[in-house]
Amino acid sequence: MKSSPKNTDLERKSLLSTLWVFVLLNMVYADILGMLRPGYLDFLDQMSQQLTGSTVLFFALFMEVAIAMILLSRALAYNANRWAHFIAIPLTILWVVVPALMPSLGETTPLSYVFFASIEVVTMVFMFGYVWQWPQSESKYNQIR
């Protein structure tokens, strides 16, 4: 049985939202595993004393991009949805890649971080292509959602 255009649009939004959950879970778990490195908690304690409230807010805003996309993927209409993805995906890729290029504790980037970051980036590149190929004709049946 062939899906109607409305169902296809809803399925696309659902998949995008699910992929954002997948990316976010990988980000969180990479951070959790990173805390298991010897000396990392001491390093965080030192850094937390040097960070300003503005810096922490900046980090929170970057993290919120991925969190918000879980909801926005489902809620936004076609054009807004595509633009949100075209902005959020590159920003989130930067958020994932930049820390890998600036390892803490004078060490190389942990392999676990490289592993998770690779999965996150590949997923987001797939998402970008998936949104890029999103035909407008699908969305005309679902302008509200």
C-alpha atoms as an extended CHARMM CRD file, in Angstrom:
* protein
*
       145  EXT
         1         1  MET       CA              0.0000000000        0.0000000000        0.0000000000  PROA      1               0.0000000000
         2         2  LYS       CA              1.4380000000        3.3450000000       -1.0620000000  PROA      2               0.0000000000
         3         3  SER       CA              1.6840000000        6.1700000000        1.4990000000  PROA      3               0.0000000000
         4         4  SER       CA             -0.2570000000        9.3420000000        0.8680000000  PROA      4               0.0000000000
         5         5  PRO       CA              1.7880000000       12.5360000000        0.5000000000  PROA      5               0.0000000000
         6         6  LYS       CA              0.5940000000       13.6880000000        3.9320000000  PROA      6               0.0000000000
         7         7  ASN       CA              1.8170000000       10.4860000000        5.5780000000  PROA      7               0.0000000000
         8         8  THR       CA              5.1220000000       10.7250000000        3.7140000000  PROA      8               0.0000000000
         9         9  ASP       CA              5.6200000000       14.2530000000        5.0470000000  PROA      9               0.0000000000
        10        10  LEU       CA              4.7880000000       13.1610000000        8.5890000000  PROA      10              0.0000000000
        11        11  GLU       CA              7.0830000000       10.1510000000        8.2680000000  PROA      11              0.0000000000
        12        12  ARG       CA              9.9160000000       12.3890000000        7.0680000000  PROA      12              0.0000000000
        13        13  LYS       CA              9.4380000000       14.7360000000       10.0260000000  PROA      13              0.0000000000
        14        14  SER       CA              9.2860000000       11.7960000000       12.4080000000  PROA      14              0.0000000000
        15        15  LEU       CA             12.5110000000       10.3180000000       11.0420000000  PROA      15              0.0000000000
        16        16  LEU       CA             14.2980000000       13.6720000000       11.2890000000  PROA      16              0.0000000000
        17        17  SER       CA             13.1520000000       14.1020000000       14.8820000000  PROA      17              0.0000000000
        18        18  THR       CA             14.2990000000       10.5680000000       15.7170000000  PROA      18              0.0000000000
        19        19  LEU       CA             17.6890000000       11.2110000000       14.1040000000  PROA      19              0.0000000000
        20        20  TRP       CA             18.1130000000       14.3210000000       16.2750000000  PROA      20              0.0000000000
        21        21  VAL       CA             17.3950000000       12.1850000000       19.3560000000  PROA      21              0.0000000000
        22        22  PHE       CA             20.0150000000        9.7010000000       18.1130000000  PROA      22              0.0000000000
        23        23  VAL       CA             22.5960000000       12.4800000000       17.6130000000  PROA      23              0.0000000000
        24        24  LEU       CA             21.8470000000       13.9940000000       21.0100000000  PROA      24              0.0000000000
        25        25  LEU       CA             22.1310000000       10.6600000000       22.8220000000  PROA      25              0.0000000000
        26        26  ASN       CA             25.5130000000       10.0870000000       21.1690000000  PROA      26              0.0000000000
        27        27  MET       CA             26.6290000000       13.5660000000       22.2540000000  PROA      27              0.0000000000
        28        28  VAL       CA             25.5630000000       12.9890000000       25.8380000000  PROA      28              0.0000000000
        29        29  TYR       CA             27.1080000000        9.5370000000       26.0620000000  PROA      29              0.0000000000
        30        30  ALA       CA             30.3940000000       10.7970000000       24.5600000000  PROA      30              0.0000000000
        31        31  ASP       CA             30.5070000000       13.3990000000       27.3430000000  PROA      31              0.0000000000
        32        32  ILE       CA             29.6900000000       10.8360000000       30.0080000000  PROA      32              0.0000000000
        33        33  LEU       CA             32.4570000000        8.5080000000       28.8350000000  PROA      33              0.0000000000
        34        34  GLY       CA             34.8230000000       11.4620000000       28.6170000000  PROA      34              0.0000000000
        35        35  MET       CA             34.3690000000       12.0210000000       32.3430000000  PROA      35              0.0000000000
        36        36  LEU       CA             35.8120000000        8.5680000000       33.0130000000  PROA      36              0.0000000000
        37        37  ARG       CA             39.2860000000        9.6250000000       31.8760000000  PROA      37              0.0000000000
        38        38  PRO       CA             41.7330000000        9.9360000000       34.7590000000  PROA      38              0.0000000000
        39        39  GLY       CA             42.1090000000       13.5550000000       35.8360000000  PROA      39              0.0000000000
        40        40  TYR       CA             39.1700000000       14.8020000000       33.8160000000  PROA      40              0.0000000000
        41        41  LEU       CA             36.9930000000       15.7130000000       36.7860000000  PROA      41              0.0000000000
        42        42  ASP       CA             39.8540000000       17.7350000000       38.2780000000  PROA      42              0.0000000000
        43        43  PHE       CA             40.2620000000       19.4500000000       34.9150000000  PROA      43              0.0000000000
        44        44  LEU       CA             36.5190000000       20.2790000000       34.8650000000  PROA      44              0.0000000000
        45        45  ASP       CA             36.7840000000       21.6800000000       38.3800000000  PROA      45              0.0000000000
        46        46  GLN       CA             39.6430000000       23.9570000000       37.2810000000  PROA      46              0.0000000000
        47        47  MET       CA             37.8290000000       25.0450000000       34.1240000000  PROA      47              0.0000000000
        48        48  SER       CA             34.5750000000       25.7480000000       35.9420000000  PROA      48              0.0000000000
        49        49  GLN       CA             36.3860000000       28.3050000000       38.0980000000  PROA      49              0.0000000000
        50        50  GLN       CA             37.6150000000       30.1180000000       34.9830000000  PROA      50              0.0000000000
        51        51  LEU       CA             34.4120000000       30.0930000000       32.9290000000  PROA      51              0.0000000000
        52        52  THR       CA             32.1550000000       33.1270000000       32.9570000000  PROA      52              0.0000000000
        53        53  GLY       CA             28.3950000000       32.9240000000       32.9970000000  PROA      53              0.0000000000
        54        54  SER       CA             28.3840000000       34.2150000000       29.4230000000  PROA      54              0.0000000000
        55        55  THR       CA             30.6300000000       31.3680000000       28.2750000000  PROA      55              0.0000000000
        56        56  VAL       CA             28.4030000000       28.7830000000       29.9200000000  PROA      56              0.0000000000
        57        57  LEU       CA             25.3670000000       30.4200000000       28.2900000000  PROA      57              0.0000000000
        58        58  PHE       CA             27.1390000000       30.2330000000       24.9110000000  PROA      58              0.0000000000
        59        59  PHE       CA             27.7090000000       26.4780000000       25.4370000000  PROA      59              0.0000000000
        60        60  ALA       CA             24.0770000000       26.0590000000       26.4980000000  PROA      60              0.0000000000
        61        61  LEU       CA             22.8430000000       27.8150000000       23.3490000000  PROA      61              0.0000000000
        62        62  PHE       CA             24.8750000000       25.5090000000       21.1130000000  PROA      62              0.0000000000
        63        63  MET       CA             23.5480000000       22.4530000000       22.9420000000  PROA      63              0.0000000000
        64        64  GLU       CA             19.9930000000       23.7820000000       22.7500000000  PROA      64              0.0000000000
        65        65  VAL       CA             20.1650000000       23.8170000000       18.9530000000  PROA      65              0.0000000000
        66        66  ALA       CA             20.2230000000       20.0000000000       18.8400000000  PROA      66              0.0000000000
        67        67  ILE       CA             17.6720000000       19.7000000000       21.6410000000  PROA      67              0.0000000000
        68        68  ALA       CA             15.2380000000       22.1180000000       19.9810000000  PROA      68              0.0000000000
        69        69  MET       CA             15.5220000000       20.3590000000       16.6250000000  PROA      69              0.0000000000
        70        70  ILE       CA             13.8560000000       17.2760000000       18.1190000000  PROA      70              0.0000000000
        71        71  LEU       CA             10.6520000000       19.2860000000       18.4980000000  PROA      71              0.0000000000
        72        72  LEU       CA             11.1070000000       21.6650000000       15.5720000000  PROA      72              0.0000000000
        73        73  SER       CA             11.5770000000       18.7780000000       13.1270000000  PROA      73              0.0000000000
        74        74  ARG       CA              8.0260000000       17.7210000000       13.8480000000  PROA      74              0.0000000000
        75        75  ALA       CA              6.3850000000       21.1090000000       14.3820000000  PROA      75              0.0000000000
        76        76  LEU       CA              7.6810000000       23.3730000000       11.6230000000  PROA      76              0.0000000000
        77        77  ALA       CA              6.1360000000       23.6670000000        8.1830000000  PROA      77              0.0000000000
        78        78  TYR       CA              8.1450000000       22.6550000000        5.1140000000  PROA      78              0.0000000000
        79        79  ASN       CA             10.1200000000       25.8540000000        4.3920000000  PROA      79              0.0000000000
        80        80  ALA       CA             10.8570000000       26.7080000000        8.0300000000  PROA      80              0.0000000000
        81        81  ASN       CA             11.7770000000       23.0780000000        8.6940000000  PROA      81              0.0000000000
        82        82  ARG       CA             14.2830000000       22.9840000000        5.8500000000  PROA      82              0.0000000000
        83        83  TRP       CA             15.8720000000       26.3110000000        6.8290000000  PROA      83              0.0000000000
        84        84  ALA       CA             16.0800000000       25.2560000000       10.4750000000  PROA      84              0.0000000000
        85        85  HSD       CA             17.9220000000       22.0880000000        9.4170000000  PROA      85              0.0000000000
        86        86  PHE       CA             20.2160000000       23.9530000000        7.0190000000  PROA      86              0.0000000000
        87        87  ILE       CA             21.2620000000       26.1800000000        9.9360000000  PROA      87              0.0000000000
        88        88  ALA       CA             21.1860000000       23.6710000000       12.8110000000  PROA      88              0.0000000000
        89        89  ILE       CA             23.1370000000       20.8620000000       11.1370000000  PROA      89              0.0000000000
        90        90  PRO       CA             26.2980000000       22.8550000000       10.3100000000  PROA      90              0.0000000000
        91        91  LEU       CA             26.2200000000       24.5370000000       13.7480000000  PROA      91              0.0000000000
        92        92  THR       CA             25.9010000000       21.1750000000       15.4750000000  PROA      92              0.0000000000
        93        93  ILE       CA             28.6600000000       19.6380000000       13.3540000000  PROA      93              0.0000000000
        94        94  LEU       CA             30.9180000000       22.5020000000       14.4660000000  PROA      94              0.0000000000
        95        95  TRP       CA             29.8490000000       21.8890000000       18.0780000000  PROA      95              0.0000000000
        96        96  VAL       CA             30.9300000000       18.2500000000       17.6970000000  PROA      96              0.0000000000
        97        97  VAL       CA             34.1300000000       18.7150000000       15.6740000000  PROA      97              0.0000000000
        98        98  VAL       CA             35.7480000000       21.7370000000       17.3500000000  PROA      98              0.0000000000
        99        99  PRO       CA             36.2280000000       20.0250000000       20.7510000000  PROA      99              0.0000000000
       100       100  ALA       CA             37.8870000000       17.0970000000       18.9720000000  PROA      100             0.0000000000
       101       101  LEU       CA             40.4190000000       19.5160000000       17.5090000000  PROA      101             0.0000000000
       102       102  MET       CA             41.1500000000       21.0890000000       20.9110000000  PROA      102             0.0000000000
       103       103  PRO       CA             41.7850000000       18.1900000000       23.2940000000  PROA      103             0.0000000000
       104       104  SER       CA             41.9580000000       18.8960000000       26.9970000000  PROA      104             0.0000000000
       105       105  LEU       CA             44.6030000000       17.8080000000       29.4800000000  PROA      105             0.0000000000
       106       106  GLY       CA             47.3030000000       18.1090000000       26.8340000000  PROA      106             0.0000000000
       107       107  GLU       CA             46.3290000000       14.7240000000       25.4280000000  PROA      107             0.0000000000
       108       108  THR       CA             45.1050000000       13.6070000000       22.0720000000  PROA      108             0.0000000000
       109       109  THR       CA             41.3790000000       13.3520000000       21.5160000000  PROA      109             0.0000000000
       110       110  PRO       CA             40.1130000000       10.0970000000       23.0800000000  PROA      110             0.0000000000
       111       111  LEU       CA             39.1770000000        7.3920000000       20.5760000000  PROA      111             0.0000000000
       112       112  SER       CA             35.7660000000        7.1120000000       22.2070000000  PROA      112             0.0000000000
       113       113  TYR       CA             35.0960000000       10.7800000000       21.3780000000  PROA      113             0.0000000000
       114       114  VAL       CA             36.3100000000       10.3030000000       17.8060000000  PROA      114             0.0000000000
       115       115  PHE       CA             34.0120000000        7.2770000000       17.5170000000  PROA      115             0.0000000000
       116       116  PHE       CA             30.9180000000        9.1000000000       18.7720000000  PROA      116             0.0000000000
       117       117  ALA       CA             31.7430000000       12.2970000000       16.8640000000  PROA      117             0.0000000000
       118       118  SER       CA             32.1010000000       10.2970000000       13.6420000000  PROA      118             0.0000000000
       119       119  ILE       CA             28.6900000000        8.7120000000       14.1210000000  PROA      119             0.0000000000
       120       120  GLU       CA             27.1520000000       12.0950000000       14.9270000000  PROA      120             0.0000000000
       121       121  VAL       CA             28.6750000000       13.8200000000       11.8880000000  PROA      121             0.0000000000
       122       122  VAL       CA             27.7700000000       10.9910000000        9.4820000000  PROA      122             0.0000000000
       123       123  THR       CA             24.1910000000       11.0640000000       10.8040000000  PROA      123             0.0000000000
       124       124  MET       CA             23.9600000000       14.8240000000       10.3880000000  PROA      124             0.0000000000
       125       125  VAL       CA             25.4190000000       14.7140000000        6.8600000000  PROA      125             0.0000000000
       126       126  PHE       CA             22.7590000000       12.1120000000        6.0220000000  PROA      126             0.0000000000
       127       127  MET       CA             20.1070000000       14.3820000000        7.5530000000  PROA      127             0.0000000000
       128       128  PHE       CA             21.3360000000       17.3370000000        5.4910000000  PROA      128             0.0000000000
       129       129  GLY       CA             21.0130000000       15.3160000000        2.2890000000  PROA      129             0.0000000000
       130       130  TYR       CA             17.6290000000       13.9750000000        3.3660000000  PROA      130             0.0000000000
       131       131  VAL       CA             16.3240000000       17.5050000000        3.9720000000  PROA      131             0.0000000000
       132       132  TRP       CA             17.9500000000       18.7870000000        0.7650000000  PROA      132             0.0000000000
       133       133  GLN       CA             16.0440000000       16.1540000000       -1.2380000000  PROA      133             0.0000000000
       134       134  TRP       CA             12.7430000000       16.8180000000        0.5500000000  PROA      134             0.0000000000
       135       135  PRO       CA             10.3010000000       17.4760000000       -2.2980000000  PROA      135             0.0000000000
       136       136  GLN       CA              8.0640000000       20.4930000000       -1.8250000000  PROA      136             0.0000000000
       137       137  SER       CA              5.1000000000       18.6140000000       -3.2520000000  PROA      137             0.0000000000
       138       138  GLU       CA              5.0060000000       16.4120000000       -0.1520000000  PROA      138             0.0000000000
       139       139  SER       CA              4.5890000000       19.3290000000        2.1850000000  PROA      139             0.0000000000
       140       140  LYS       CA              1.7020000000       21.0980000000        0.4480000000  PROA      140             0.0000000000
       141       141  TYR       CA             -0.6070000000       18.5870000000        2.1530000000  PROA      141             0.0000000000
       142       142  ASN       CA              0.7380000000       19.4540000000        5.5770000000  PROA      142             0.0000000000
       143       143  GLN       CA              1.3300000000       23.1820000000        5.8950000000  PROA      143             0.0000000000
       144       144  ILE       CA              0.3750000000       23.4140000000        9.5840000000  PROA      144             0.0000000000
       145       145  ARG       CA              2.7410000000       20.7150000000       10.8200000000  PROA      145             0.0000000000
